[in-house]
Amino acid sequence: MISDLEILRAAHLMMHQYGGNAELEAANYIERIRGRADWNKLLTWARIQRTIAVLDRTATRTSLPN
């Protein structure tokens, strides 16, 4: 099992690489894995996607107005 810290790092890397499309890219990975019956990878990517969503909402709420 991948640690929470590793999930957080992966989410940050995805957000850095894909910006606002990071959650969608994680969902694309999940779709590609879904048919392979690799539950560990599927659950890992689901955790990454959920973490991206939480980080994105947190960043949006704490952003300063322009």
mmCIF file of the N, C-alpha and C atoms, coordinates in Angstrom:
data_MODEL
# 
_entry.id   MODEL 
# 
loop_
_atom_site.group_PDB 
_atom_site.id 
_atom_site.type_symbol 
_atom_site.label_atom_id 
_atom_site.label_alt_id 
_atom_site.label_comp_id 
_atom_site.label_asym_id 
_atom_site.label_entity_id 
_atom_site.label_seq_id 
_atom_site.pdbx_PDB_ins_code 
_atom_site.Cartn_x 
_atom_site.Cartn_y 
_atom_site.Cartn_z 
_atom_site.occupancy 
_atom_site.B_iso_or_equiv 
_atom_site.pdbx_formal_charge 
_atom_site.auth_seq_id 
_atom_site.auth_comp_id 
_atom_site.auth_asym_id 
_atom_site.auth_atom_id 
_atom_site.pdbx_PDB_model_num 
ATOM 1   N N  . MET A 1 1  ? 0.849   -1.179 0.000   1.00 0.00 ? 1  MET A N  1 
ATOM 2   C CA . MET A 1 1  ? 0.000   0.000  0.000   1.00 0.00 ? 1  MET A CA 1 
ATOM 3   C C  . MET A 1 1  ? 0.891   1.237  0.000   1.00 0.00 ? 1  MET A C  1 
ATOM 4   N N  . ILE A 1 2  ? 0.509   2.201  -0.777  1.00 0.00 ? 2  ILE A N  1 
ATOM 5   C CA . ILE A 1 2  ? 1.254   3.453  -0.876  1.00 0.00 ? 2  ILE A CA 1 
ATOM 6   C C  . ILE A 1 2  ? 0.838   4.365  0.277   1.00 0.00 ? 2  ILE A C  1 
ATOM 7   N N  . SER A 1 3  ? 1.813   5.028  0.865   1.00 0.00 ? 3  SER A N  1 
ATOM 8   C CA . SER A 1 3  ? 1.536   5.886  2.018   1.00 0.00 ? 3  SER A CA 1 
ATOM 9   C C  . SER A 1 3  ? 0.778   7.144  1.603   1.00 0.00 ? 3  SER A C  1 
ATOM 10  N N  . ASP A 1 4  ? 0.159   7.777  2.585   1.00 0.00 ? 4  ASP A N  1 
ATOM 11  C CA . ASP A 1 4  ? -0.551  9.035  2.337   1.00 0.00 ? 4  ASP A CA 1 
ATOM 12  C C  . ASP A 1 4  ? 0.394   10.110 1.819   1.00 0.00 ? 4  ASP A C  1 
ATOM 13  N N  . LEU A 1 5  ? 1.623   10.123 2.318   1.00 0.00 ? 5  LEU A N  1 
ATOM 14  C CA . LEU A 1 5  ? 2.601   11.108 1.859   1.00 0.00 ? 5  LEU A CA 1 
ATOM 15  C C  . LEU A 1 5  ? 2.923   10.909 0.380   1.00 0.00 ? 5  LEU A C  1 
ATOM 16  N N  . GLU A 1 6  ? 3.061   9.663  -0.048  1.00 0.00 ? 6  GLU A N  1 
ATOM 17  C CA . GLU A 1 6  ? 3.334   9.388  -1.456  1.00 0.00 ? 6  GLU A CA 1 
ATOM 18  C C  . GLU A 1 6  ? 2.147   9.774  -2.339  1.00 0.00 ? 6  GLU A C  1 
ATOM 19  N N  . ILE A 1 7  ? 0.944   9.571  -1.842  1.00 0.00 ? 7  ILE A N  1 
ATOM 20  C CA . ILE A 1 7  ? -0.260  9.988  -2.576  1.00 0.00 ? 7  ILE A CA 1 
ATOM 21  C C  . ILE A 1 7  ? -0.268  11.504 -2.720  1.00 0.00 ? 7  ILE A C  1 
ATOM 22  N N  . LEU A 1 8  ? 0.035   12.202 -1.639  1.00 0.00 ? 8  LEU A N  1 
ATOM 23  C CA . LEU A 1 8  ? 0.078   13.660 -1.671  1.00 0.00 ? 8  LEU A CA 1 
ATOM 24  C C  . LEU A 1 8  ? 1.127   14.152 -2.661  1.00 0.00 ? 8  LEU A C  1 
ATOM 25  N N  . ARG A 1 9  ? 2.280   13.532 -2.662  1.00 0.00 ? 9  ARG A N  1 
ATOM 26  C CA . ARG A 1 9  ? 3.341   13.914 -3.613  1.00 0.00 ? 9  ARG A CA 1 
ATOM 27  C C  . ARG A 1 9  ? 2.895   13.682 -5.054  1.00 0.00 ? 9  ARG A C  1 
ATOM 28  N N  . ALA A 1 10 ? 2.273   12.544 -5.302  1.00 0.00 ? 10 ALA A N  1 
ATOM 29  C CA . ALA A 1 10 ? 1.794   12.239 -6.649  1.00 0.00 ? 10 ALA A CA 1 
ATOM 30  C C  . ALA A 1 10 ? 0.738   13.255 -7.080  1.00 0.00 ? 10 ALA A C  1 
ATOM 31  N N  . ALA A 1 11 ? -0.154  13.616 -6.178  1.00 0.00 ? 11 ALA A N  1 
ATOM 32  C CA . ALA A 1 11 ? -1.194  14.602 -6.488  1.00 0.00 ? 11 ALA A CA 1 
ATOM 33  C C  . ALA A 1 11 ? -0.562  15.954 -6.819  1.00 0.00 ? 11 ALA A C  1 
ATOM 34  N N  . HIS A 1 12 ? 0.432   16.359 -6.036  1.00 0.00 ? 12 HIS A N  1 
ATOM 35  C CA . HIS A 1 12 ? 1.117   17.625 -6.310  1.00 0.00 ? 12 HIS A CA 1 
ATOM 36  C C  . HIS A 1 12 ? 1.813   17.596 -7.664  1.00 0.00 ? 12 HIS A C  1 
ATOM 37  N N  . LEU A 1 13 ? 2.444   16.483 -7.979  1.00 0.00 ? 13 LEU A N  1 
ATOM 38  C CA . LEU A 1 13 ? 3.111   16.368 -9.279  1.00 0.00 ? 13 LEU A CA 1 
ATOM 39  C C  . LEU A 1 13 ? 2.112   16.439 -10.422 1.00 0.00 ? 13 LEU A C  1 
ATOM 40  N N  . MET A 1 14 ? 0.982   15.774 -10.262 1.00 0.00 ? 14 MET A N  1 
ATOM 41  C CA . MET A 1 14 ? -0.061  15.824 -11.288 1.00 0.00 ? 14 MET A CA 1 
ATOM 42  C C  . MET A 1 14 ? -0.577  17.247 -11.460 1.00 0.00 ? 14 MET A C  1 
ATOM 43  N N  . MET A 1 15 ? -0.789  17.949 -10.349 1.00 0.00 ? 15 MET A N  1 
ATOM 44  C CA . MET A 1 15 ? -1.284  19.322 -10.417 1.00 0.00 ? 15 MET A CA 1 
ATOM 45  C C  . MET A 1 15 ? -0.247  20.237 -11.065 1.00 0.00 ? 15 MET A C  1 
ATOM 46  N N  . HIS A 1 16 ? 1.011   19.992 -10.794 1.00 0.00 ? 16 HIS A N  1 
ATOM 47  C CA . HIS A 1 16 ? 2.071   20.796 -11.404 1.00 0.00 ? 16 HIS A CA 1 
ATOM 48  C C  . HIS A 1 16 ? 2.140   20.529 -12.909 1.00 0.00 ? 16 HIS A C  1 
ATOM 49  N N  . GLN A 1 17 ? 2.037   19.265 -13.290 1.00 0.00 ? 17 GLN A N  1 
ATOM 50  C CA . GLN A 1 17 ? 2.169   18.901 -14.695 1.00 0.00 ? 17 GLN A CA 1 
ATOM 51  C C  . GLN A 1 17 ? 0.930   19.250 -15.514 1.00 0.00 ? 17 GLN A C  1 
ATOM 52  N N  . TYR A 1 18 ? -0.267  19.023 -14.963 1.00 0.00 ? 18 TYR A N  1 
ATOM 53  C CA . TYR A 1 18 ? -1.498  19.171 -15.735 1.00 0.00 ? 18 TYR A CA 1 
ATOM 54  C C  . TYR A 1 18 ? -2.338  20.377 -15.328 1.00 0.00 ? 18 TYR A C  1 
ATOM 55  N N  . GLY A 1 19 ? -1.945  21.080 -14.284 1.00 0.00 ? 19 GLY A N  1 
ATOM 56  C CA . GLY A 1 19 ? -2.685  22.266 -13.853 1.00 0.00 ? 19 GLY A CA 1 
ATOM 57  C C  . GLY A 1 19 ? -4.127  21.930 -13.520 1.00 0.00 ? 19 GLY A C  1 
ATOM 58  N N  . GLY A 1 20 ? -5.041  22.709 -14.075 1.00 0.00 ? 20 GLY A N  1 
ATOM 59  C CA . GLY A 1 20 ? -6.465  22.531 -13.814 1.00 0.00 ? 20 GLY A CA 1 
ATOM 60  C C  . GLY A 1 20 ? -7.050  21.245 -14.361 1.00 0.00 ? 20 GLY A C  1 
ATOM 61  N N  . ASN A 1 21 ? -6.301  20.540 -15.192 1.00 0.00 ? 21 ASN A N  1 
ATOM 62  C CA . ASN A 1 21 ? -6.779  19.275 -15.756 1.00 0.00 ? 21 ASN A CA 1 
ATOM 63  C C  . ASN A 1 21 ? -6.263  18.057 -14.997 1.00 0.00 ? 21 ASN A C  1 
ATOM 64  N N  . ALA A 1 22 ? -5.626  18.261 -13.861 1.00 0.00 ? 22 ALA A N  1 
ATOM 65  C CA . ALA A 1 22 ? -5.016  17.149 -13.121 1.00 0.00 ? 22 ALA A CA 1 
ATOM 66  C C  . ALA A 1 22 ? -6.040  16.106 -12.682 1.00 0.00 ? 22 ALA A C  1 
ATOM 67  N N  . GLU A 1 23 ? -7.164  16.556 -12.193 1.00 0.00 ? 23 GLU A N  1 
ATOM 68  C CA . GLU A 1 23 ? -8.188  15.604 -11.741 1.00 0.00 ? 23 GLU A CA 1 
ATOM 69  C C  . GLU A 1 23 ? -8.722  14.786 -12.923 1.00 0.00 ? 23 GLU A C  1 
ATOM 70  N N  . LEU A 1 24 ? -8.908  15.436 -14.052 1.00 0.00 ? 24 LEU A N  1 
ATOM 71  C CA . LEU A 1 24 ? -9.361  14.747 -15.262 1.00 0.00 ? 24 LEU A CA 1 
ATOM 72  C C  . LEU A 1 24 ? -8.319  13.739 -15.731 1.00 0.00 ? 24 LEU A C  1 
ATOM 73  N N  . GLU A 1 25 ? -7.051  14.096 -15.681 1.00 0.00 ? 25 GLU A N  1 
ATOM 74  C CA . GLU A 1 25 ? -5.990  13.163 -16.070 1.00 0.00 ? 25 GLU A CA 1 
ATOM 75  C C  . GLU A 1 25 ? -5.954  11.950 -15.150 1.00 0.00 ? 25 GLU A C  1 
ATOM 76  N N  . ALA A 1 26 ? -6.133  12.171 -13.857 1.00 0.00 ? 26 ALA A N  1 
ATOM 77  C CA . ALA A 1 26 ? -6.188  11.049 -12.915 1.00 0.00 ? 26 ALA A CA 1 
ATOM 78  C C  . ALA A 1 26 ? -7.376  10.142 -13.249 1.00 0.00 ? 26 ALA A C  1 
ATOM 79  N N  . ALA A 1 27 ? -8.501  10.735 -13.606 1.00 0.00 ? 27 ALA A N  1 
ATOM 80  C CA . ALA A 1 27 ? -9.680  9.952  -13.999 1.00 0.00 ? 27 ALA A CA 1 
ATOM 81  C C  . ALA A 1 27 ? -9.387  9.145  -15.259 1.00 0.00 ? 27 ALA A C  1 
ATOM 82  N N  . ASN A 1 28 ? -8.617  9.713  -16.180 1.00 0.00 ? 28 ASN A N  1 
ATOM 83  C CA . ASN A 1 28 ? -8.233  8.984  -17.395 1.00 0.00 ? 28 ASN A CA 1 
ATOM 84  C C  . ASN A 1 28 ? -7.373  7.766  -17.056 1.00 0.00 ? 28 ASN A C  1 
ATOM 85  N N  . TYR A 1 29 ? -6.447  7.925  -16.110 1.00 0.00 ? 29 TYR A N  1 
ATOM 86  C CA . TYR A 1 29 ? -5.644  6.785  -15.666 1.00 0.00 ? 29 TYR A CA 1 
ATOM 87  C C  . TYR A 1 29 ? -6.537  5.699  -15.076 1.00 0.00 ? 29 TYR A C  1 
ATOM 88  N N  . ILE A 1 30 ? -7.511  6.117  -14.289 1.00 0.00 ? 30 ILE A N  1 
ATOM 89  C CA . ILE A 1 30 ? -8.433  5.153  -13.668 1.00 0.00 ? 30 ILE A CA 1 
ATOM 90  C C  . ILE A 1 30 ? -9.185  4.375  -14.742 1.00 0.00 ? 30 ILE A C  1 
ATOM 91  N N  . GLU A 1 31 ? -9.658  5.063  -15.769 1.00 0.00 ? 31 GLU A N  1 
ATOM 92  C CA . GLU A 1 31 ? -10.389 4.396  -16.850 1.00 0.00 ? 31 GLU A CA 1 
ATOM 93  C C  . GLU A 1 31 ? -9.517  3.381  -17.574 1.00 0.00 ? 31 GLU A C  1 
ATOM 94  N N  . ARG A 1 32 ? -8.249  3.724  -17.795 1.00 0.00 ? 32 ARG A N  1 
ATOM 95  C CA . ARG A 1 32 ? -7.338  2.795  -18.471 1.00 0.00 ? 32 ARG A CA 1 
ATOM 96  C C  . ARG A 1 32 ? -7.061  1.554  -17.629 1.00 0.00 ? 32 ARG A C  1 
ATOM 97  N N  . ILE A 1 33 ? -7.013  1.713  -16.320 1.00 0.00 ? 33 ILE A N  1 
ATOM 98  C CA . ILE A 1 33 ? -6.692  0.608  -15.422 1.00 0.00 ? 33 ILE A CA 1 
ATOM 99  C C  . ILE A 1 33 ? -7.911  -0.265 -15.144 1.00 0.00 ? 33 ILE A C  1 
ATOM 100 N N  . ARG A 1 34 ? -9.093  0.309  -15.223 1.00 0.00 ? 34 ARG A N  1 
ATOM 101 C CA . ARG A 1 34 ? -10.330 -0.361 -14.801 1.00 0.00 ? 34 ARG A CA 1 
ATOM 102 C C  . ARG A 1 34 ? -10.519 -1.744 -15.415 1.00 0.00 ? 34 ARG A C  1 
ATOM 103 N N  . GLY A 1 35 ? -10.204 -1.918 -16.671 1.00 0.00 ? 35 GLY A N  1 
ATOM 104 C CA . GLY A 1 35 ? -10.422 -3.201 -17.331 1.00 0.00 ? 35 GLY A CA 1 
ATOM 105 C C  . GLY A 1 35 ? -9.359  -4.246 -17.053 1.00 0.00 ? 35 GLY A C  1 
ATOM 106 N N  . ARG A 1 36 ? -8.324  -3.910 -16.316 1.00 0.00 ? 36 ARG A N  1 
ATOM 107 C CA . ARG A 1 36 ? -7.208  -4.830 -16.095 1.00 0.00 ? 36 ARG A CA 1 
ATOM 108 C C  . ARG A 1 36 ? -7.293  -5.611 -14.791 1.00 0.00 ? 36 ARG A C  1 
ATOM 109 N N  . ALA A 1 37 ? -8.272  -5.333 -13.971 1.00 0.00 ? 37 ALA A N  1 
ATOM 110 C CA . ALA A 1 37 ? -8.460  -6.007 -12.678 1.00 0.00 ? 37 ALA A CA 1 
ATOM 111 C C  . ALA A 1 37 ? -7.254  -5.862 -11.756 1.00 0.00 ? 37 ALA A C  1 
ATOM 112 N N  . ASP A 1 38 ? -6.571  -4.729 -11.853 1.00 0.00 ? 38 ASP A N  1 
ATOM 113 C CA . ASP A 1 38 ? -5.449  -4.436 -10.957 1.00 0.00 ? 38 ASP A CA 1 
ATOM 114 C C  . ASP A 1 38 ? -5.978  -3.492 -9.878  1.00 0.00 ? 38 ASP A C  1 
ATOM 115 N N  . TRP A 1 39 ? -6.525  -4.075 -8.829  1.00 0.00 ? 39 TRP A N  1 
ATOM 116 C CA . TRP A 1 39 ? -7.227  -3.305 -7.809  1.00 0.00 ? 39 TRP A CA 1 
ATOM 117 C C  . TRP A 1 39 ? -6.301  -2.360 -7.052  1.00 0.00 ? 39 TRP A C  1 
ATOM 118 N N  . ASN A 1 40 ? -5.061  -2.759 -6.820  1.00 0.00 ? 40 ASN A N  1 
ATOM 119 C CA . ASN A 1 40 ? -4.132  -1.875 -6.107  1.00 0.00 ? 40 ASN A CA 1 
ATOM 120 C C  . ASN A 1 40 ? -3.868  -0.594 -6.874  1.00 0.00 ? 40 ASN A C  1 
ATOM 121 N N  . LYS A 1 41 ? -3.620  -0.722 -8.180  1.00 0.00 ? 41 LYS A N  1 
ATOM 122 C CA . LYS A 1 41 ? -3.403  0.484  -9.001  1.00 0.00 ? 41 LYS A CA 1 
ATOM 123 C C  . LYS A 1 41 ? -4.672  1.329  -9.071  1.00 0.00 ? 41 LYS A C  1 
ATOM 124 N N  . LEU A 1 42 ? -5.799  0.664  -9.226  1.00 0.00 ? 42 LEU A N  1 
ATOM 125 C CA . LEU A 1 42 ? -7.067  1.381  -9.312  1.00 0.00 ? 42 LEU A CA 1 
ATOM 126 C C  . LEU A 1 42 ? -7.335  2.186  -8.046  1.00 0.00 ? 42 LEU A C  1 
ATOM 127 N N  . LEU A 1 43 ? -7.144  1.558  -6.898  1.00 0.00 ? 43 LEU A N  1 
ATOM 128 C CA . LEU A 1 43 ? -7.362  2.257  -5.635  1.00 0.00 ? 43 LEU A CA 1 
ATOM 129 C C  . LEU A 1 43 ? -6.340  3.379  -5.422  1.00 0.00 ? 43 LEU A C  1 
ATOM 130 N N  . THR A 1 44 ? -5.113  3.146  -5.839  1.00 0.00 ? 44 THR A N  1 
ATOM 131 C CA . THR A 1 44 ? -4.087  4.184  -5.714  1.00 0.00 ? 44 THR A CA 1 
ATOM 132 C C  . THR A 1 44 ? -4.458  5.403  -6.531  1.00 0.00 ? 44 THR A C  1 
ATOM 133 N N  . TRP A 1 45 ? -4.852  5.201  -7.777  1.00 0.00 ? 45 TRP A N  1 
ATOM 134 C CA . TRP A 1 45 ? -5.232  6.345  -8.618  1.00 0.00 ? 45 TRP A CA 1 
ATOM 135 C C  . TRP A 1 45 ? -6.507  7.013  -8.128  1.00 0.00 ? 45 TRP A C  1 
ATOM 136 N N  . ALA A 1 46 ? -7.422  6.255  -7.556  1.00 0.00 ? 46 ALA A N  1 
ATOM 137 C CA . ALA A 1 46 ? -8.629  6.864  -6.974  1.00 0.00 ? 46 ALA A CA 1 
ATOM 138 C C  . ALA A 1 46 ? -8.241  7.758  -5.797  1.00 0.00 ? 46 ALA A C  1 
ATOM 139 N N  . ARG A 1 47 ? -7.290  7.308  -4.984  1.00 0.00 ? 47 ARG A N  1 
ATOM 140 C CA . ARG A 1 47 ? -6.807  8.144  -3.866  1.00 0.00 ? 47 ARG A CA 1 
ATOM 141 C C  . ARG A 1 47 ? -6.127  9.401  -4.387  1.00 0.00 ? 47 ARG A C  1 
ATOM 142 N N  . ILE A 1 48 ? -5.343  9.264  -5.453  1.00 0.00 ? 48 ILE A N  1 
ATOM 143 C CA . ILE A 1 48 ? -4.672  10.434 -6.038  1.00 0.00 ? 48 ILE A CA 1 
ATOM 144 C C  . ILE A 1 48 ? -5.707  11.416 -6.567  1.00 0.00 ? 48 ILE A C  1 
ATOM 145 N N  . GLN A 1 49 ? -6.706  10.916 -7.277  1.00 0.00 ? 49 GLN A N  1 
ATOM 146 C CA . GLN A 1 49 ? -7.743  11.788 -7.823  1.00 0.00 ? 49 GLN A CA 1 
ATOM 147 C C  . GLN A 1 49 ? -8.498  12.513 -6.709  1.00 0.00 ? 49 GLN A C  1 
ATOM 148 N N  . ARG A 1 50 ? -8.843  11.794 -5.666  1.00 0.00 ? 50 ARG A N  1 
ATOM 149 C CA . ARG A 1 50 ? -9.558  12.407 -4.544  1.00 0.00 ? 50 ARG A CA 1 
ATOM 150 C C  . ARG A 1 50 ? -8.692  13.474 -3.866  1.00 0.00 ? 50 ARG A C  1 
ATOM 151 N N  . THR A 1 51 ? -7.403  13.199 -3.736  1.00 0.00 ? 51 THR A N  1 
ATOM 152 C CA . THR A 1 51 ? -6.492  14.167 -3.114  1.00 0.00 ? 51 THR A CA 1 
ATOM 153 C C  . THR A 1 51 ? -6.367  15.418 -3.975  1.00 0.00 ? 51 THR A C  1 
ATOM 154 N N  . ILE A 1 52 ? -6.291  15.243 -5.280  1.00 0.00 ? 52 ILE A N  1 
ATOM 155 C CA . ILE A 1 52 ? -6.244  16.397 -6.189  1.00 0.00 ? 52 ILE A CA 1 
ATOM 156 C C  . ILE A 1 52 ? -7.499  17.240 -6.006  1.00 0.00 ? 52 ILE A C  1 
ATOM 157 N N  . ALA A 1 53 ? -8.649  16.600 -5.938  1.00 0.00 ? 53 ALA A N  1 
ATOM 158 C CA . ALA A 1 53 ? -9.910  17.331 -5.769  1.00 0.00 ? 53 ALA A CA 1 
ATOM 159 C C  . ALA A 1 53 ? -9.913  18.122 -4.471  1.00 0.00 ? 53 ALA A C  1 
ATOM 160 N N  . VAL A 1 54 ? -9.463  17.512 -3.394  1.00 0.00 ? 54 VAL A N  1 
ATOM 161 C CA . VAL A 1 54 ? -9.423  18.197 -2.098  1.00 0.00 ? 54 VAL A CA 1 
ATOM 162 C C  . VAL A 1 54 ? -8.443  19.361 -2.140  1.00 0.00 ? 54 VAL A C  1 
ATOM 163 N N  . LEU A 1 55 ? -7.254  19.132 -2.690  1.00 0.00 ? 55 LEU A N  1 
ATOM 164 C CA . LEU A 1 55 ? -6.259  20.202 -2.776  1.00 0.00 ? 55 LEU A CA 1 
ATOM 165 C C  . LEU A 1 55 ? -6.763  21.350 -3.640  1.00 0.00 ? 55 LEU A C  1 
ATOM 166 N N  . ASP A 1 56 ? -7.447  21.011 -4.724  1.00 0.00 ? 56 ASP A N  1 
ATOM 167 C CA . ASP A 1 56 ? -7.974  22.036 -5.621  1.00 0.00 ? 56 ASP A CA 1 
ATOM 168 C C  . ASP A 1 56 ? -9.034  22.877 -4.923  1.00 0.00 ? 56 ASP A C  1 
ATOM 169 N N  . ARG A 1 57 ? -9.933  22.224 -4.183  1.00 0.00 ? 57 ARG A N  1 
ATOM 170 C CA . ARG A 1 57 ? -10.962 22.972 -3.440  1.00 0.00 ? 57 ARG A CA 1 
ATOM 171 C C  . ARG A 1 57 ? -10.334 23.834 -2.357  1.00 0.00 ? 57 ARG A C  1 
ATOM 172 N N  . THR A 1 58 ? -9.323  23.298 -1.684  1.00 0.00 ? 58 THR A N  1 
ATOM 173 C CA . THR A 1 58 ? -8.648  24.039 -0.627  1.00 0.00 ? 58 THR A CA 1 
ATOM 174 C C  . THR A 1 58 ? -7.950  25.265 -1.202  1.00 0.00 ? 58 THR A C  1 
ATOM 175 N N  . ALA A 1 59 ? -7.276  25.086 -2.336  1.00 0.00 ? 59 ALA A N  1 
ATOM 176 C CA . ALA A 1 59 ? -6.571  26.206 -2.979  1.00 0.00 ? 59 ALA A CA 1 
ATOM 177 C C  . ALA A 1 59 ? -7.564  27.270 -3.436  1.00 0.00 ? 59 ALA A C  1 
ATOM 178 N N  . THR A 1 60 ? -8.711  26.846 -3.924  1.00 0.00 ? 60 THR A N  1 
ATOM 179 C CA . THR A 1 60 ? -9.717  27.797 -4.389  1.00 0.00 ? 60 THR A CA 1 
ATOM 180 C C  . THR A 1 60 ? -10.279 28.608 -3.238  1.00 0.00 ? 60 THR A C  1 
ATOM 181 N N  . ARG A 1 61 ? -10.534 27.965 -2.104  1.00 0.00 ? 61 ARG A N  1 
ATOM 182 C CA . ARG A 1 61 ? -11.104 28.674 -0.951  1.00 0.00 ? 61 ARG A CA 1 
ATOM 183 C C  . ARG A 1 61 ? -10.124 29.621 -0.310  1.00 0.00 ? 61 ARG A C  1 
ATOM 184 N N  . THR A 1 62 ? -8.834  29.287 -0.370  1.00 0.00 ? 62 THR A N  1 
ATOM 185 C CA . THR A 1 62 ? -7.854  30.117 0.333   1.00 0.00 ? 62 THR A CA 1 
ATOM 186 C C  . THR A 1 62 ? -7.190  31.134 -0.573  1.00 0.00 ? 62 THR A C  1 
ATOM 187 N N  . SER A 1 63 ? -7.562  31.181 -1.836  1.00 0.00 ? 63 SER A N  1 
ATOM 188 C CA . SER A 1 63 ? -6.971  32.155 -2.755  1.00 0.00 ? 63 SER A CA 1 
ATOM 189 C C  . SER A 1 63 ? -7.421  33.552 -2.380  1.00 0.00 ? 63 SER A C  1 
ATOM 190 N N  . LEU A 1 64 ? -6.511  34.474 -2.515  1.00 0.00 ? 64 LEU A N  1 
ATOM 191 C CA . LEU A 1 64 ? -6.836  35.874 -2.246  1.00 0.00 ? 64 LEU A CA 1 
ATOM 192 C C  . LEU A 1 64 ? -7.543  36.471 -3.447  1.00 0.00 ? 64 LEU A C  1 
ATOM 193 N N  . PRO A 1 65 ? -8.504  37.353 -3.205  1.00 0.00 ? 65 PRO A N  1 
ATOM 194 C CA . PRO A 1 65 ? -9.194  37.989 -4.342  1.00 0.00 ? 65 PRO A CA 1 
ATOM 195 C C  . PRO A 1 65 ? -8.234  38.906 -5.095  1.00 0.00 ? 65 PRO A C  1 
ATOM 196 N N  . ASN A 1 66 ? -8.479  39.030 -6.379  1.00 0.00 ? 66 ASN A N  1 
ATOM 197 C CA . ASN A 1 66 ? -7.639  39.912 -7.215  1.00 0.00 ? 66 ASN A CA 1 
ATOM 198 C C  . ASN A 1 66 ? -8.067  41.344 -7.110  1.00 0.00 ? 66 ASN A C  1 
# 
